[in-house]
Structures are given as C-alpha cells and as structure tokens.
Amino acid sequence: MPAMDNETAFAELIRDYEDQWVAIDDRNGVKFIVGSGKDAVEAAQAAEAKGFPDAALLRVPSFSSTFIPSAALAAPH
C-alpha cells in the first residue's frame, strides 16, 4: 500500500465528520480524532472525558459548499 501524504491522511481522518466540530490530538506525529459534536463545547467535552483536555478543535465544513473570499476584503488600490 503506497504511503499517504499528510493532506490525504487528514482528509480521510475527517471524512465522517462533515458539518461537525472535532477535537484532534497528535500522538507521535499521527493525528487522531478524540471527540466530536455539533458545537465546539460538545467536542471539547467529549475529548476531555476521554482524557484529552488540550485537544485542538476544528470545525469540519460541509463538503458540498465552496468558499470564495469577498473582493470587498481586498487591499485598497
């Protein structure tokens, strides 16, 4: 099996958490999801209950949406 790059491995990690918050812990350079929920508080509480009080929180966006930055936020001419 070929080695996965970091971006592909991370995409696989969050695949089942679309439109949710996740708590992520890093063990020896490998990321694990240690909690999830409908909001950041729920994800943090789930991680803390499993013994990961310092897990990083991330909002996983909907995979069917697209982000396009507003031109109004561009630097003035």
Biopython code that builds the backbone (N, CA, C, O; Angstrom):
import numpy as np
from Bio.PDB.StructureBuilder import StructureBuilder

atoms = [
    (1, "MET", "N", (0.840, -1.175, 0.000)),
    (1, "MET", "CA", (0.000, 0.000, 0.000)),
    (1, "MET", "C", (0.889, 1.244, 0.000)),
    (1, "MET", "O", (1.773, 1.358, 0.849)),
    (2, "PRO", "N", (0.677, 2.183, -0.935)),
    (2, "PRO", "CA", (1.521, 3.364, -1.001)),
    (2, "PRO", "C", (1.285, 4.284, 0.192)),
    (2, "PRO", "O", (0.188, 4.334, 0.747)),
    (3, "ALA", "N", (2.332, 5.010, 0.575)),
    (3, "ALA", "CA", (2.234, 5.951, 1.695)),
    (3, "ALA", "C", (1.345, 7.127, 1.295)),
    (3, "ALA", "O", (1.378, 7.587, 0.154)),
    (4, "MET", "N", (0.546, 7.608, 2.260)),
    (4, "MET", "CA", (-0.321, 8.756, 2.018)),
    (4, "MET", "C", (0.388, 10.035, 2.420)),
    (4, "MET", "O", (1.126, 10.058, 3.405)),
    (5, "ASP", "N", (0.165, 11.100, 1.660)),
    (5, "ASP", "CA", (0.703, 12.381, 2.083)),
    (5, "ASP", "C", (-0.162, 12.910, 3.235)),
    (5, "ASP", "O", (-1.261, 12.407, 3.470)),
    (6, "ASN", "N", (0.329, 13.907, 3.937)),
    (6, "ASN", "CA", (-0.369, 14.426, 5.117)),
    (6, "ASN", "C", (-1.766, 14.950, 4.804)),
    (6, "ASN", "O", (-2.694, 14.737, 5.584)),
    (7, "GLU", "N", (-1.926, 15.629, 3.678)),
    (7, "GLU", "CA", (-3.226, 16.188, 3.326)),
    (7, "GLU", "C", (-4.252, 15.088, 3.071)),
    (7, "GLU", "O", (-5.400, 15.198, 3.501)),
    (8, "THR", "N", (-3.848, 14.035, 2.378)),
    (8, "THR", "CA", (-4.756, 12.925, 2.096)),
    (8, "THR", "C", (-5.118, 12.190, 3.382)),
    (8, "THR", "O", (-6.275, 11.821, 3.587)),
    (9, "ALA", "N", (-4.137, 11.980, 4.236)),
    (9, "ALA", "CA", (-4.400, 11.308, 5.509)),
    (9, "ALA", "C", (-5.370, 12.124, 6.355)),
    (9, "ALA", "O", (-6.264, 11.559, 6.985)),
    (10, "PHE", "N", (-5.204, 13.457, 6.378)),
    (10, "PHE", "CA", (-6.098, 14.304, 7.160)),
    (10, "PHE", "C", (-7.511, 14.290, 6.569)),
    (10, "PHE", "O", (-8.489, 14.255, 7.317)),
    (11, "ALA", "N", (-7.629, 14.318, 5.252)),
    (11, "ALA", "CA", (-8.939, 14.256, 4.603)),
    (11, "ALA", "C", (-9.657, 12.950, 4.956)),
    (11, "ALA", "O", (-10.865, 12.946, 5.195)),
    (12, "GLU", "N", (-8.919, 11.858, 4.987)),
    (12, "GLU", "CA", (-9.503, 10.572, 5.376)),
    (12, "GLU", "C", (-9.945, 10.595, 6.838)),
    (12, "GLU", "O", (-10.981, 10.029, 7.186)),
    (13, "LEU", "N", (-9.162, 11.247, 7.688)),
    (13, "LEU", "CA", (-9.455, 11.321, 9.117)),
    (13, "LEU", "C", (-10.782, 12.027, 9.384)),
    (13, "LEU", "O", (-11.551, 11.589, 10.239)),
    (14, "ILE", "N", (-11.061, 13.119, 8.658)),
    (14, "ILE", "CA", (-12.263, 13.902, 8.922)),
    (14, "ILE", "C", (-13.455, 13.527, 8.044)),
    (14, "ILE", "O", (-14.522, 14.128, 8.173)),
    (15, "ARG", "N", (-13.300, 12.568, 7.176)),
    (15, "ARG", "CA", (-14.351, 12.197, 6.215)),
    (15, "ARG", "C", (-15.717, 11.974, 6.869)),
    (15, "ARG", "O", (-16.730, 12.393, 6.309)),
    (16, "ASP", "N", (-15.773, 11.344, 8.007)),
    (16, "ASP", "CA", (-17.046, 11.007, 8.646)),
    (16, "ASP", "C", (-17.580, 12.102, 9.564)),
    (16, "ASP", "O", (-18.557, 11.883, 10.280)),
    (17, "TYR", "N", (-16.954, 13.275, 9.552)),
    (17, "TYR", "CA", (-17.328, 14.342, 10.486)),
    (17, "TYR", "C", (-17.799, 15.607, 9.776)),
    (17, "TYR", "O", (-17.658, 16.705, 10.315)),
    (18, "GLU", "N", (-18.350, 15.470, 8.594)),
    (18, "GLU", "CA", (-18.835, 16.614, 7.828)),
    (18, "GLU", "C", (-19.830, 17.430, 8.648)),
    (18, "GLU", "O", (-20.740, 16.883, 9.270)),
    (19, "ASP", "N", (-19.640, 18.744, 8.639)),
    (19, "ASP", "CA", (-20.548, 19.686, 9.307)),
    (19, "ASP", "C", (-20.583, 19.513, 10.828)),
    (19, "ASP", "O", (-21.604, 19.780, 11.462)),
    (20, "GLN", "N", (-19.466, 19.064, 11.413)),
    (20, "GLN", "CA", (-19.361, 18.895, 12.855)),
    (20, "GLN", "C", (-18.068, 19.543, 13.355)),
    (20, "GLN", "O", (-17.199, 19.928, 12.572)),
    (21, "TRP", "N", (-17.971, 19.649, 14.662)),
    (21, "TRP", "CA", (-16.730, 20.051, 15.316)),
    (21, "TRP", "C", (-16.001, 18.798, 15.754)),
    (21, "TRP", "O", (-16.632, 17.838, 16.199)),
    (22, "VAL", "N", (-14.683, 18.791, 15.635)),
    (22, "VAL", "CA", (-13.882, 17.661, 16.097)),
    (22, "VAL", "C", (-12.763, 18.157, 17.009)),
    (22, "VAL", "O", (-12.278, 19.281, 16.874)),
    (23, "ALA", "N", (-12.375, 17.304, 17.927)),
    (23, "ALA", "CA", (-11.225, 17.542, 18.794)),
    (23, "ALA", "C", (-10.129, 16.598, 18.317)),
    (23, "ALA", "O", (-10.352, 15.394, 18.191)),
    (24, "ILE", "N", (-8.956, 17.141, 18.056)),
    (24, "ILE", "CA", (-7.864, 16.367, 17.468)),
    (24, "ILE", "C", (-6.669, 16.352, 18.411)),
    (24, "ILE", "O", (-6.295, 17.378, 18.980)),
    (25, "ASP", "N", (-6.079, 15.175, 18.565)),
    (25, "ASP", "CA", (-4.862, 15.031, 19.356)),
    (25, "ASP", "C", (-3.779, 14.459, 18.451)),
    (25, "ASP", "O", (-4.069, 13.733, 17.501)),
    (26, "ASP", "N", (-2.550, 14.789, 18.751)),
    (26, "ASP", "CA", (-1.406, 14.328, 17.968)),
    (26, "ASP", "C", (-0.559, 13.418, 18.845)),
    (26, "ASP", "O", (-0.062, 13.839, 19.889)),
    (27, "ARG", "N", (-0.398, 12.176, 18.421)),
    (27, "ARG", "CA", (0.443, 11.227, 19.147)),
    (27, "ARG", "C", (1.572, 10.776, 18.236)),
    (27, "ARG", "O", (1.345, 10.079, 17.246)),
    (28, "ASN", "N", (2.777, 11.175, 18.573)),
    (28, "ASN", "CA", (3.965, 10.797, 17.800)),
    (28, "ASN", "C", (3.835, 11.157, 16.324)),
    (28, "ASN", "O", (4.237, 10.387, 15.452)),
    (29, "GLY", "N", (3.270, 12.336, 16.049)),
    (29, "GLY", "CA", (3.139, 12.804, 14.679)),
    (29, "GLY", "C", (1.934, 12.271, 13.932)),
    (29, "GLY", "O", (1.765, 12.573, 12.751)),
    (30, "VAL", "N", (1.089, 11.483, 14.590)),
    (30, "VAL", "CA", (-0.111, 10.939, 13.959)),
    (30, "VAL", "C", (-1.327, 11.589, 14.614)),
    (30, "VAL", "O", (-1.446, 11.588, 15.840)),
    (31, "LYS", "N", (-2.224, 12.143, 13.808)),
    (31, "LYS", "CA", (-3.397, 12.821, 14.337)),
    (31, "LYS", "C", (-4.554, 11.832, 14.522)),
    (31, "LYS", "O", (-4.798, 10.960, 13.688)),
    (32, "PHE", "N", (-5.263, 12.006, 15.661)),
    (32, "PHE", "CA", (-6.417, 11.181, 15.990)),
    (32, "PHE", "C", (-7.570, 12.085, 16.392)),
    (32, "PHE", "O", (-7.355, 13.108, 17.041)),
    (33, "ILE", "N", (-8.781, 11.726, 16.018)),
    (33, "ILE", "CA", (-9.954, 12.439, 16.496)),
    (33, "ILE", "C", (-10.332, 11.821, 17.831)),
    (33, "ILE", "O", (-10.580, 10.619, 17.928)),
    (34, "VAL", "N", (-10.374, 12.666, 18.867)),
    (34, "VAL", "CA", (-10.636, 12.182, 20.221)),
    (34, "VAL", "C", (-11.981, 12.668, 20.752)),
    (34, "VAL", "O", (-12.336, 12.380, 21.896)),
    (35, "GLY", "N", (-12.728, 13.399, 19.934)),
    (35, "GLY", "CA", (-14.058, 13.855, 20.319)),
    (35, "GLY", "C", (-14.709, 14.567, 19.154)),
    (35, "GLY", "O", (-14.027, 15.066, 18.259)),
    (36, "SER", "N", (-16.033, 14.613, 19.167)),
    (36, "SER", "CA", (-16.761, 15.331, 18.123)),
    (36, "SER", "C", (-18.092, 15.781, 18.689)),
    (36, "SER", "O", (-18.539, 15.296, 19.728)),
    (37, "GLY", "N", (-18.724, 16.725, 17.982)),
    (37, "GLY", "CA", (-20.024, 17.200, 18.416)),
    (37, "GLY", "C", (-20.580, 18.243, 17.486)),
    (37, "GLY", "O", (-19.933, 18.653, 16.522)),
    (38, "LYS", "N", (-21.798, 18.668, 17.788)),
    (38, "LYS", "CA", (-22.463, 19.666, 16.945)),
    (38, "LYS", "C", (-21.913, 21.073, 17.162)),
    (38, "LYS", "O", (-22.131, 21.960, 16.337)),
    (39, "ASP", "N", (-21.192, 21.281, 18.279)),
    (39, "ASP", "CA", (-20.533, 22.559, 18.522)),
    (39, "ASP", "C", (-19.188, 22.304, 19.205)),
    (39, "ASP", "O", (-18.878, 21.178, 19.593)),
    (40, "ALA", "N", (-18.397, 23.371, 19.344)),
    (40, "ALA", "CA", (-17.054, 23.234, 19.903)),
    (40, "ALA", "C", (-17.084, 22.762, 21.353)),
    (40, "ALA", "O", (-16.226, 21.987, 21.774)),
    (41, "VAL", "N", (-18.069, 23.227, 22.113)),
    (41, "VAL", "CA", (-18.169, 22.831, 23.519)),
    (41, "VAL", "C", (-18.390, 21.327, 23.637)),
    (41, "VAL", "O", (-17.751, 20.662, 24.452)),
    (42, "GLU", "N", (-19.284, 20.800, 22.833)),
    (42, "GLU", "CA", (-19.573, 19.363, 22.865)),
    (42, "GLU", "C", (-18.343, 18.540, 22.477)),
    (42, "GLU", "O", (-18.055, 17.525, 23.111)),
    (43, "ALA", "N", (-17.625, 18.965, 21.452)),
    (43, "ALA", "CA", (-16.421, 18.253, 21.019)),
    (43, "ALA", "C", (-15.345, 18.304, 22.098)),
    (43, "ALA", "O", (-14.680, 17.303, 22.363)),
    (44, "ALA", "N", (-15.173, 19.475, 22.723)),
    (44, "ALA", "CA", (-14.170, 19.618, 23.786)),
    (44, "ALA", "C", (-14.525, 18.764, 24.990)),
    (44, "ALA", "O", (-13.644, 18.143, 25.585)),
    (45, "GLN", "N", (-15.798, 18.720, 25.360)),
    (45, "GLN", "CA", (-16.230, 17.907, 26.491)),
    (45, "GLN", "C", (-16.016, 16.418, 26.214)),
    (45, "GLN", "O", (-15.608, 15.674, 27.106)),
    (46, "ALA", "N", (-16.286, 15.985, 24.992)),
    (46, "ALA", "CA", (-16.076, 14.576, 24.626)),
    (46, "ALA", "C", (-14.595, 14.221, 24.721)),
    (46, "ALA", "O", (-14.241, 13.150, 25.214)),
    (47, "ALA", "N", (-13.730, 15.117, 24.249)),
    (47, "ALA", "CA", (-12.278, 14.873, 24.309)),
    (47, "ALA", "C", (-11.797, 14.846, 25.753)),
    (47, "ALA", "O", (-11.002, 13.986, 26.132)),
    (48, "GLU", "N", (-12.278, 15.782, 26.553)),
    (48, "GLU", "CA", (-11.855, 15.845, 27.954)),
    (48, "GLU", "C", (-12.301, 14.596, 28.713)),
    (48, "GLU", "O", (-11.567, 14.089, 29.561)),
    (49, "ALA", "N", (-13.491, 14.103, 28.412)),
    (49, "ALA", "CA", (-13.993, 12.891, 29.068)),
    (49, "ALA", "C", (-13.123, 11.675, 28.747)),
    (49, "ALA", "O", (-13.071, 10.720, 29.522)),
    (50, "LYS", "N", (-12.442, 11.718, 27.603)),
    (50, "LYS", "CA", (-11.561, 10.621, 27.200)),
    (50, "LYS", "C", (-10.114, 10.855, 27.652)),
    (50, "LYS", "O", (-9.231, 10.051, 27.354)),
    (51, "GLY", "N", (-9.877, 11.961, 28.375)),
    (51, "GLY", "CA", (-8.535, 12.228, 28.881)),
    (51, "GLY", "C", (-7.690, 13.121, 27.999)),
    (51, "GLY", "O", (-6.463, 13.096, 28.096)),
    (52, "PHE", "N", (-8.317, 13.911, 27.140)),
    (52, "PHE", "CA", (-7.592, 14.808, 26.236)),
    (52, "PHE", "C", (-8.073, 16.244, 26.423)),
    (52, "PHE", "O", (-8.742, 16.787, 25.543)),
    (53, "PRO", "N", (-7.743, 16.867, 27.555)),
    (53, "PRO", "CA", (-8.244, 18.220, 27.827)),
    (53, "PRO", "C", (-7.639, 19.309, 26.943)),
    (53, "PRO", "O", (-8.197, 20.403, 26.851)),
    (54, "ASP", "N", (-6.517, 19.034, 26.297)),
    (54, "ASP", "CA", (-5.846, 20.047, 25.485)),
    (54, "ASP", "C", (-5.931, 19.773, 23.988)),
    (54, "ASP", "O", (-5.109, 20.268, 23.217)),
    (55, "ALA", "N", (-6.921, 18.988, 23.576)),
    (55, "ALA", "CA", (-7.071, 18.665, 22.155)),
    (55, "ALA", "C", (-7.403, 19.924, 21.354)),
    (55, "ALA", "O", (-8.092, 20.820, 21.842)),
    (56, "ALA", "N", (-6.910, 19.978, 20.138)),
    (56, "ALA", "CA", (-7.209, 21.097, 19.234)),
    (56, "ALA", "C", (-8.610, 20.925, 18.670)),
    (56, "ALA", "O", (-9.033, 19.805, 18.383)),
    (57, "LEU", "N", (-9.332, 22.031, 18.512)),
    (57, "LEU", "CA", (-10.689, 21.983, 17.976)),
    (57, "LEU", "C", (-10.712, 22.490, 16.546)),
    (57, "LEU", "O", (-10.012, 23.443, 16.205)),
    (58, "LEU", "N", (-11.512, 21.855, 15.719)),
    (58, "LEU", "CA", (-11.612, 22.204, 14.306)),
    (58, "LEU", "C", (-13.042, 22.019, 13.845)),
    (58, "LEU", "O", (-13.674, 21.010, 14.159)),
    (59, "ARG", "N", (-13.555, 22.981, 13.106)),
    (59, "ARG", "CA", (-14.888, 22.868, 12.502)),
    (59, "ARG", "C", (-14.714, 22.265, 11.119)),
    (59, "ARG", "O", (-14.038, 22.845, 10.270)),
    (60, "VAL", "N", (-15.315, 21.111, 10.884)),
    (60, "VAL", "CA", (-15.253, 20.459, 9.575)),
    (60, "VAL", "C", (-16.408, 21.021, 8.746)),
    (60, "VAL", "O", (-17.569, 20.847, 9.117)),
    (61, "PRO", "N", (-16.111, 21.688, 7.639)),
    (61, "PRO", "CA", (-17.180, 22.294, 6.838)),
    (61, "PRO", "C", (-17.979, 21.261, 6.056)),
    (61, "PRO", "O", (-17.603, 20.092, 5.971)),
    (62, "SER", "N", (-19.078, 21.715, 5.494)),
    (62, "SER", "CA", (-19.843, 20.872, 4.585)),
    (62, "SER", "C", (-18.983, 20.623, 3.353)),
    (62, "SER", "O", (-18.353, 21.549, 2.843)),
    (63, "PHE", "N", (-18.950, 19.406, 2.879)),
    (63, "PHE", "CA", (-18.116, 19.074, 1.722)),
    (63, "PHE", "C", (-18.749, 19.529, 0.411)),
    (63, "PHE", "O", (-18.097, 19.499, -0.633)),
    (64, "SER", "N", (-20.009, 19.950, 0.455)),
    (64, "SER", "CA", (-20.682, 20.387, -0.769)),
    (64, "SER", "C", (-20.664, 21.905, -0.924)),
    (64, "SER", "O", (-21.185, 22.427, -1.910)),
    (65, "SER", "N", (-20.076, 22.621, 0.029)),
    (65, "SER", "CA", (-20.034, 24.077, -0.065)),
    (65, "SER", "C", (-18.695, 24.540, -0.621)),
    (65, "SER", "O", (-17.718, 23.791, -0.638)),
    (66, "THR", "N", (-18.671, 25.776, -1.070)),
    (66, "THR", "CA", (-17.467, 26.367, -1.632)),
    (66, "THR", "C", (-17.218, 27.699, -0.946)),
    (66, "THR", "O", (-18.160, 28.448, -0.686)),
    (67, "PHE", "N", (-15.965, 28.001, -0.651)),
    (67, "PHE", "CA", (-15.597, 29.275, -0.054)),
    (67, "PHE", "C", (-14.956, 30.143, -1.117)),
    (67, "PHE", "O", (-13.971, 29.756, -1.746)),
    (68, "ILE", "N", (-15.529, 31.328, -1.311)),
    (68, "ILE", "CA", (-14.966, 32.302, -2.243)),
    (68, "ILE", "C", (-14.791, 33.595, -1.466)),
    (68, "ILE", "O", (-15.783, 34.196, -1.053)),
    (69, "PRO", "N", (-13.557, 34.041, -1.255)),
    (69, "PRO", "CA", (-13.344, 35.273, -0.485)),
    (69, "PRO", "C", (-13.959, 36.477, -1.212)),
    (69, "PRO", "O", (-13.971, 36.533, -2.442)),
    (70, "SER", "N", (-14.457, 37.416, -0.446)),
    (70, "SER", "CA", (-15.073, 38.613, -0.988)),
    (70, "SER", "C", (-14.020, 39.566, -1.529)),
    (70, "SER", "O", (-12.979, 39.773, -0.905)),
    (71, "ALA", "N", (-14.296, 40.145, -2.692)),
    (71, "ALA", "CA", (-13.384, 41.141, -3.269)),
    (71, "ALA", "C", (-13.386, 42.403, -2.411)),
    (71, "ALA", "O", (-12.434, 43.182, -2.460)),
    (72, "ALA", "N", (-14.441, 42.614, -1.625)),
    (72, "ALA", "CA", (-14.525, 43.800, -0.774)),
    (72, "ALA", "C", (-13.457, 43.767, 0.320)),
    (72, "ALA", "O", (-13.111, 44.808, 0.877)),
    (73, "LEU", "N", (-12.937, 42.585, 0.628)),
    (73, "LEU", "CA", (-11.921, 42.458, 1.653)),
    (73, "LEU", "C", (-10.506, 42.650, 1.120)),
    (73, "LEU", "O", (-9.539, 42.634, 1.882)),
    (74, "ALA", "N", (-10.392, 42.831, -0.185)),
    (74, "ALA", "CA", (-9.074, 43.018, -0.805)),
    (74, "ALA", "C", (-8.469, 44.347, -0.379)),
    (74, "ALA", "O", (-9.186, 45.267, 0.013)),
    (75, "ALA", "N", (-7.169, 44.440, -0.458)),
    (75, "ALA", "CA", (-6.465, 45.675, -0.094)),
    (75, "ALA", "C", (-6.911, 46.821, -1.008)),
    (75, "ALA", "O", (-7.149, 46.611, -2.198)),
    (76, "PRO", "N", (-7.024, 48.032, -0.452)),
    (76, "PRO", "CA", (-7.431, 49.188, -1.285)),
    (76, "PRO", "C", (-6.390, 49.464, -2.356)),
    (76, "PRO", "O", (-5.207, 49.165, -2.196)),
    (77, "HIS", "N", (-6.855, 50.035, -3.435)),
    (77, "HIS", "CA", (-5.962, 50.344, -4.573)),
    (77, "HIS", "C", (-5.233, 51.615, -4.353)),
    (77, "HIS", "O", (-4.444, 52.028, -5.202)),
]
sb = StructureBuilder()
sb.init_structure("model")
sb.init_model(0)
sb.init_chain("A")
sb.init_seg("    ")
for serial, (resi, resn, name, xyz) in enumerate(atoms, 1):
    if name == "N":
        sb.init_residue(resn, " ", resi, " ")
    sb.init_atom(name, np.array(xyz, "f"), 0.0, 1.0, " ", f" {name:<3s}", serial, name[0])
structure = sb.get_structure()
